[in-house]
Structure formats: structure tokens, C-alpha cells
Amino acid sequence: MTELPFLTVNEWIEEMERLAYGPLALKPWEFEKLTPAEFNQMVDGYRRRQETAEDTMAWALSLLLSPYSKTKIRPSMLLDR
């Protein structure tokens, strides 16, 4: 079993701020009002949206590539999951 690295409170906040201000596009006052549970829910939602976008791109790419391949290209073949 792999142990997770121990983060101090300040290190944890810095990591969460990177997510909040980057991919989640939160403003500082919006981030400060969230509880850790609410923030985690926002991160989970972001990850689900990203997975859905990747699935959609893989599906479209498989449709585009299939006519040029002897074997049927499935979206799952293009994803790293």
C-alpha cells in the first residue's frame, strides 16, 4: 500500500488554491467561502466533466479514423483507462 505524502495545512491550502484558481476558475472570495467538502465536490464534478469531454473526443476520433483502418477503432482503444 502506497502512503500519501503528509502535507501541512499551508501546503494543502496552496495545492487546493492551484485547483481553485486554475481549472475551477474560482475567485479568492468564492474559494474562501467553501467548506472542504464543498470544494471536494466541485473537484469531483470537474473531473467528471473532463472524463465526459475525453469520452466525447475519443468517440469522434474513432469515427474519423475507422474508415482508414482495417479493424474497427473503438473509443476505448483511444483512452488510457
N, C-alpha and C positions, 0 to 999 in steps of 0.2 A: 504494500500500500504506500503510495507516494504522499508525503506530508506536504501540506501547503506552507508557503513561506509565511512567517509571522510578520505582520505589519503593525506599526504603531498607529495610533488614531490619526495622527497627522499624515502619515504615509497613505493610509486608507482614504482619507478625505482628498488628498492630491490625486490618487488614482480615480476616484469617483468624479472629481471635477473634470478630469480629462474626458470621461464619457459624457458627462452632463453638458459641457460646453462644446464638445465636438459633435459626435453623432446624434445626440439627443437635442442639440440646439437650444438648451435651456438658458435662460438669463440667470445671473447670480442670485437675484431675489427669488426666482422660481425654485432654484435648486435648494436654497436655504429653507424654504417653507415645507419641503418634502420630508416625510419620515423615511428612514432607511427601507422600510417595507414598500412604501410607495415608489421610491426610487428603483428598487429591485424589480417591481412590476413594470416600470417604464423600460428598464433594460431588457427584460424578457420580451416585452412587446416589440421592441426594436429588433431583437434577434429573430423573432418570428417573421417580422416584415422582411428582413434581409433574406431569410430562408425562402420565403414565398417568391421574392424577386429572383433569386438564383434558380428556383424551380422553373419559373416562367421563362427565364433566359435559356435554360437547358432544353426546355420543350421546343422553343422557337428554333434554336440552333440545330436540334435533332431533325426538325422538319426541313431545314435548309440543307443539311448535309446528306440526308438519306438518299436523294436521287443520285448522288455521286459515289455511293458506297455499295458494294456487293451484299453487305449484310445490313440489316435494319439497325439504325442507330437509335438507341433508346435514351431518353433524358437521364436515366440512372447511370448510364455509361459515362456521362459527361460530368457527373457530380462526384465529389470526393467524400461521400458519406457512406 
